[in-house]
């Protein structure tokens, strides 16, 4: 069975669905803030459908325009997303964050999070020119933030394990 990063899989799904037809590179980051909420309710279809309807409303598809076809589509999308929950999953989530504004010499950082403990477990701080300023293994300065905090409060982008490991191995 393939091991998947559930956060990345949900973000990939939303990017492909892209109900407002954004360019793919924009869609990949546009829907990230919805991912933690969707992951939280993946096992409950009623909650997931309700959340997907709220998601559609928040991106400009109003409840007034909701007809039976849209409700059927939301139900279908919920079923497809729930399949992701059933698949084998990695317990690591990898994030890329750009500091806005930069803190001293740190312009961005990469964070590996443990989905079971719901906290950061490895962190790489990067300078303006892509140089590594610091690495933290285990409990770094951002270990008290949840995955949802990092995604929503810091506008984190979900990245692949491979992308994270390339930087980590530098």
C-alpha positions in Angstrom: 0.0 0.0 0.0 1.3 3.5 -0.9 1.9 5.7 2.1 0.5 9.2 1.5 0.8 12.5 3.3 -2.9 13.2 4.0 -2.5 17.0 4.1 -0.7 17.0 0.7 -3.2 14.5 -0.7 -6.2 16.7 0.3 -4.4 19.8 -1.0 -3.7 18.0 -4.3 -7.4 17.0 -4.5 -8.6 20.6 -3.9 -6.1 21.8 -6.5 -7.4 19.4 -9.1 -11.0 20.0 -8.3 -10.5 23.8 -8.3 -14.2 24.9 -8.3 -13.3 28.5 -9.4 -10.9 27.6 -12.2 -7.7 29.2 -11.0 -4.4 28.6 -12.7 -3.0 25.4 -11.2 0.1 27.1 -9.6 -2.3 29.5 -7.8 -4.9 26.9 -6.9 -2.1 24.8 -5.2 -1.7 27.6 -2.6 -5.1 29.2 -2.7 -6.9 26.3 -0.9 -4.2 25.3 1.6 -6.0 27.0 4.5 -9.0 24.7 4.1 -6.9 21.5 4.3 -6.6 21.2 8.2 -10.4 21.5 8.6 -11.1 18.9 5.9 -8.5 16.5 7.4 -10.2 16.8 10.8 -13.5 15.7 9.5 -12.5 13.1 6.8 -14.1 10.3 8.8 -17.5 11.9 9.1 -19.4 12.4 5.7 -22.1 14.7 7.1 -19.5 17.1 8.6 -17.3 16.8 5.5 -20.3 17.7 3.2 -21.2 20.7 5.5 -17.5 21.9 5.4 -17.3 21.5 1.7 -20.5 23.6 1.3 -18.9 26.3 3.6 -15.7 26.0 1.5 -17.7 26.7 -1.7 -19.5 29.6 -0.1 -16.3 31.1 1.1 -14.8 31.1 -2.4 -17.8 32.8 -3.9 -20.3 30.0 -4.7 -23.2 31.2 -2.7 -25.8 29.0 -1.0 -28.5 30.7 -3.1 -27.0 29.0 -6.1 -27.0 25.6 -4.5 -29.1 23.2 -6.4 -29.4 19.4 -6.3 -26.6 19.0 -8.8 -24.2 20.9 -6.5 -25.3 18.9 -3.5 -24.7 15.7 -5.4 -21.3 16.9 -6.5 -20.4 17.8 -2.9 -21.5 14.3 -1.8 -19.4 12.8 -4.5 -16.4 15.0 -3.6 -16.8 14.0 0.1 -16.8 10.3 -0.9 -13.6 10.8 -2.9 -11.9 12.7 -0.1 -13.0 10.0 2.5 -11.1 7.4 0.4 -7.9 9.3 1.2 -8.6 8.8 4.9 -8.8 5.1 4.4 -5.5 4.8 2.5 -2.3 4.2 4.3 -0.9 7.6 5.5 2.4 9.1 6.5 2.5 10.7 9.9 4.6 13.5 8.6 3.5 16.8 7.0 6.0 19.0 5.3 5.6 22.8 5.1 7.4 25.7 3.5 6.8 29.2 5.1 8.0 32.6 3.9 8.5 35.1 6.7 6.5 38.2 6.1 8.3 40.4 7.1 11.6 38.5 7.5 12.8 38.0 11.1 16.4 39.3 11.3 18.3 37.1 8.8 15.6 34.4 8.5 13.5 34.8 5.3 11.8 31.4 5.2 11.7 28.1 6.9 10.8 24.5 6.2 9.0 22.5 8.9 8.4 18.8 9.2 5.4 18.1 11.4 4.3 14.9 13.2 0.6 14.4 12.4 0.1 12.1 15.3 1.5 14.5 17.9 0.2 17.4 15.8 3.4 19.5 16.2 6.6 20.5 14.4 9.4 18.0 14.8 12.1 19.3 12.5 12.8 22.8 11.3 15.2 24.5 8.9 15.7 28.2 8.9 16.8 29.8 5.6 18.5 33.1 4.8 17.8 35.5 2.0 20.1 33.7 -0.5 18.9 30.2 0.4 21.6 29.5 2.9 20.8 27.3 5.9 21.0 29.4 9.1 19.8 26.8 11.6 18.4 23.3 11.8 16.4 21.9 14.7 15.8 18.2 15.1 13.1 17.1 17.5 11.7 20.1 19.4 12.5 23.4 17.5 11.2 26.8 18.2 8.0 26.1 16.4 7.2 22.8 18.0 4.4 24.3 20.1 2.4 25.2 16.9 -0.1 22.8 15.6 -0.2 21.9 11.9 -3.4 23.9 11.6 -1.6 26.9 13.2 1.3 26.7 10.8 -0.9 26.4 7.7 -3.5 29.1 8.6 -1.5 31.6 10.7 1.7 31.5 8.8 0.3 30.8 5.3 2.4 27.6 5.0 2.6 25.8 1.7 2.4 22.0 1.8 5.4 20.4 0.1 6.6 16.9 -0.5 8.8 14.8 1.7 11.4 14.8 -1.0 11.5 18.6 -1.3 12.0 18.8 2.5 14.7 16.1 2.6 16.7 17.8 -0.2 17.0 20.9 2.0 17.5 18.9 5.2 20.4 16.9 3.6 22.3 20.0 2.5 
